[in-house]
């Protein structure tokens, strides 16, 4: 299939190419130490379009012209590989104007990434933290080993998990690996993997916090997994 130009429209464009582009935008923000992220959810909506404009400006690319007809494959290549920008764009990215723009974004998004918090040194969906803290205070002795994942990270994890199960990725993730709740963070999406999962499941039976966490062991045969519904 030929590479697409991503255009904001209704209904939104969806696909793996969108998620890959969202990952590229997030890597730009991370490289600039800007605590903003877009969901790598394969949905080309306004949030992704606006983030693309910001990244273009930070890279010295004039988005008014570059995105006039959408985000072309060529523009996505420049964002993924900034060394492929024109000399004028590279020089513009070094200007005081571009530097000030990145600084404004850094200041605007100071602090944790919206929707995510850190628990046991791992980024997890913020809505999960109250239940995890309560469980820790009421006898759970385990820890979180994995939480929020980018789409790219999830693909690697999915391949390894499928191999352990003796199945294909498509069999386990019929909607694609990036449909995993690990990739999202707004309830009901979000997931964590933990140690001592049986103990956590037992402690959570009395959890007063809502929404709560559901053990994935009995639901999807993934004993370390917890999410809003166990999926």
C-alpha positions in Angstrom: 0.0 0.0 0.0 1.3 3.4 -0.9 2.2 5.7 1.9 -0.7 8.0 2.8 -0.9 11.8 3.5 -2.5 12.2 6.9 -5.4 14.6 6.8 -7.7 15.7 9.7 -11.2 14.7 8.6 -14.4 13.1 9.9 -14.3 10.2 10.4 -10.7 10.3 11.5 -8.0 8.5 9.6 -6.8 5.4 11.5 -3.9 3.0 11.0 -0.5 1.7 12.0 1.1 4.5 10.0 -0.7 7.0 12.3 0.6 5.3 15.4 4.2 5.3 14.0 3.9 9.0 13.3 2.5 9.6 16.8 5.6 7.8 18.2 7.9 10.0 16.1 6.2 13.1 17.6 6.6 11.8 21.1 10.3 11.1 20.5 10.7 14.7 19.4 9.1 16.0 22.5 11.2 13.6 24.7 14.4 14.7 23.0 13.5 18.4 23.8 12.6 17.4 27.4 9.0 18.6 26.8 6.6 16.6 29.0 3.9 16.3 26.4 2.8 13.1 24.7 0.1 12.2 22.2 -1.7 8.9 22.6 -0.2 6.3 20.1 -3.7 5.1 19.4 -3.7 5.0 15.5 -6.2 7.8 15.4 -5.3 11.0 13.5 -7.3 13.5 15.4 -6.9 17.2 16.3 -4.5 16.4 19.2 -2.1 14.7 16.8 -2.5 17.4 14.1 -1.7 20.1 16.7 1.3 18.2 18.0 2.6 17.8 14.5 2.4 21.6 14.0 4.3 22.1 17.2 7.0 19.6 16.3 7.4 21.2 12.9 7.8 24.7 14.5 10.4 23.2 16.9 12.3 21.7 13.9 12.3 24.9 11.9 9.8 23.6 9.5 7.0 26.1 8.5 3.9 24.0 9.2 1.7 26.5 7.4 3.2 25.4 4.1 4.5 21.9 4.9 1.1 20.8 6.3 -1.2 22.8 4.0 -2.5 19.6 2.4 -1.9 17.3 5.4 1.1 15.4 6.7 2.8 13.9 3.7 5.1 10.9 3.8 8.0 13.3 3.0 7.2 15.5 6.0 7.0 12.4 8.3 10.5 11.4 7.1 11.9 14.8 8.0 10.4 14.5 11.5 11.7 11.0 11.9 15.1 11.9 10.5 15.7 15.6 11.2 19.0 15.4 9.3 17.0 15.3 6.1 15.6 18.8 6.6 16.7 21.5 4.2 19.6 23.7 5.2 17.2 26.6 5.7 15.0 24.5 8.1 18.0 23.4 10.1 19.2 27.0 10.4 15.7 28.1 11.4 15.6 25.5 14.2 18.7 27.0 15.7 17.2 30.5 15.7 16.2 32.3 18.9 12.6 32.2 17.8 12.6 28.3 17.6 14.5 28.0 20.8 12.0 30.3 22.6 9.1 28.3 21.1 10.5 25.0 22.5 11.1 26.7 25.9 7.5 27.9 26.0 6.3 24.3 25.4 8.7 23.0 28.1 7.3 25.5 30.6 3.7 24.8 29.6 4.1 21.1 30.1 6.3 21.1 33.1 5.8 18.1 35.4 4.5 14.6 34.7 3.0 13.7 31.4 -0.8 14.3 31.6 -2.6 11.1 32.5 0.5 9.3 33.7 2.1 9.0 37.1 5.2 7.1 38.3 4.7 4.1 40.7 7.7 1.9 41.6 9.7 3.9 39.1 7.4 2.9 36.3 5.0 5.2 34.3 1.4 4.0 34.8 -2.0 5.3 34.0 -2.8 7.9 36.7 -6.2 6.4 37.5 -4.5 3.2 38.8 -2.3 4.7 41.3 -4.9 5.1 44.2 -5.6 1.3 44.0 -2.0 0.4 43.8 -1.1 2.5 46.8 -4.0 1.1 48.8 -3.0 -2.4 48.0 0.6 -1.7 49.0 -0.7 -0.3 52.4 -2.9 -3.3 52.9 -0.6 -6.2 52.4 0.5 -6.5 48.8 4.2 -7.1 48.8 4.8 -7.0 45.1 5.8 -4.3 42.7 4.9 -2.9 39.3 7.2 -4.2 36.5 5.6 -2.6 33.5 2.9 0.0 32.8 2.4 2.5 30.0 4.1 1.5 26.7 4.5 3.3 23.5 3.1 1.5 20.4 6.6 0.6 19.3 7.5 -0.9 22.7 4.2 -2.8 22.8 4.9 -4.4 19.4 8.2 -5.9 20.7 6.5 -7.1 24.0 3.6 -8.6 22.0 5.9 -10.6 19.8 7.8 -12.0 22.8 4.5 -12.8 24.6 3.0 -14.5 21.5 6.1 -16.6 21.2 5.9 -17.8 24.8 2.2 -18.7 24.2 3.1 -20.6 21.0 0.7 -18.3 19.1 1.0 -15.6 16.5 0.6 -11.9 17.4 -2.5 -11.8 15.3 -4.1 -14.6 17.3 -3.5 -12.8 20.6 -4.1 -9.3 19.3 -6.7 -9.5 16.6 -7.0 -5.7 16.6 -3.3 -5.2 16.5 -0.8 -5.1 19.3 -1.2 -1.3 19.8 -4.8 -2.0 20.8 -3.4 -3.3 24.1 -4.4 -1.4 27.2 -0.8 -0.9 28.0 -0.6 1.7 25.2 -3.4 3.8 26.6 -3.8 5.7 29.9 -7.3 7.3 29.9 -9.8 5.0 31.7 -10.8 2.3 30.8 -7.4 1.9 29.0 -4.2 1.4 30.9 -2.6 -1.7 32.3 0.2 -2.9 34.6 2.2 -6.0 35.0 3.2 -6.9 38.6 4.9 -9.4 40.8 2.9 -11.3 43.4 -0.2 -11.0 41.2 -2.3 -13.5 43.2 -1.7 -11.6 46.4 -2.6 -8.3 44.7 -5.9 -9.8 43.3 -6.8 -11.0 46.8 -6.0 -7.7 48.5 -8.0 -5.8 45.8 -11.2 -7.6 46.7 -11.6 -5.1 49.5 -10.4 -2.1 47.5 -12.6 1.0 48.2 -11.2 2.9 45.2 -13.1 3.3 42.0 -12.3 2.5 39.3 -10.5 -0.6 40.5 -8.1 -3.0 38.9 -9.1 -6.5 37.6 -6.7 -9.4 37.4 -6.0 -10.6 33.9 -5.1 -14.2 35.0 -8.6 -15.6 34.9 -9.6 -13.3 32.0 -6.9 -13.7 29.4 -4.5 -16.2 31.1 -1.9 -13.5 31.7 -1.2 -13.9 35.4 0.9 -10.8 35.9 -1.6 -8.4 34.2 -4.1 -6.0 35.7 -6.4 -3.5 33.9 -9.9 -2.0 34.2 -11.5 -5.3 33.0 -8.6 -7.7 33.0 -8.0 -7.4 29.3 
